[in-house]
């Protein structure tokens, strides 16, 4: 979420240099910026303490626990390793259960 908000702030600020909108002042500051650029500056300043609080209060996944997947099907750990090894060209023989090997051969 923070990545999206920071991306929004940066793109809005840069994009509105090219757009033809009315230049407005904000709090008596006349820097030649448009309303969307002022909004992105305010949002950026609000995101800084939020980012600090998120990073300060977040904790890593404890050892032995599984991270949340939000309903997205995940590959087993062995299958991920096999895909990486295939990409590198160093596939080990018989590292998967036989049923899984059959399914991979069918592809």
JOPENOR-V89204 format. One record per residue. RES is the residue in one letter. D_CENTER is the distance of its C-alpha to the mean C-alpha in Angstrom with 2 decimals. Layout:
RES_D_CENTER + RES_D_CENTER
This chain:
X_7.31 + X_8.02 + X_5.60 + X_7.29 + X_10.48 + X_10.69 + X_10.16 + X_12.79 + X_15.03 + X_15.21 + X_15.81 + X_18.31 + X_20.10 + X_20.49 + X_21.16 + X_23.97 + X_25.92 + X_26.70 + X_27.43 + X_30.95 + X_30.77 + X_33.10 + X_32.64 + X_32.89 + X_33.53 + X_31.81 + X_33.75 + X_36.38 + X_34.06 + X_34.70 + X_32.25 + X_32.22 + X_28.84 + X_28.21 + X_27.30 + X_23.65 + X_23.31 + X_24.92 + X_22.59 + X_19.51 + X_21.30 + X_22.10 + X_18.59 + X_17.38 + X_20.22 + X_19.38 + X_15.73 + X_17.09 + X_18.97 + X_16.40 + X_13.87 + X_16.89 + X_17.81 + X_14.52 + X_14.50 + X_18.23 + X_18.41 + X_15.68 + X_17.26 + X_16.51 + X_17.49 + X_21.28 + X_23.06 + X_24.29 + X_21.88 + X_19.32 + X_15.76 + X_15.19 + X_14.55 + X_14.93 + X_17.54 + X_15.77 + X_18.46 + X_17.83 + X_20.03 + X_22.42 + X_22.04 + X_25.01 + X_23.75 + X_20.55 + X_22.93 + X_25.28 + X_22.73 + X_21.81 + X_25.56 + X_26.37 + X_24.09 + X_25.82 + X_29.19 + X_30.17 + X_30.26 + X_32.38 + X_35.04 + X_35.14 + X_31.98 + X_31.21 + X_33.48 + X_35.97 + X_34.66 + X_31.19 + X_32.93 + X_34.90 + X_31.91 + X_30.25 + X_33.59 + X_33.88 + X_30.79
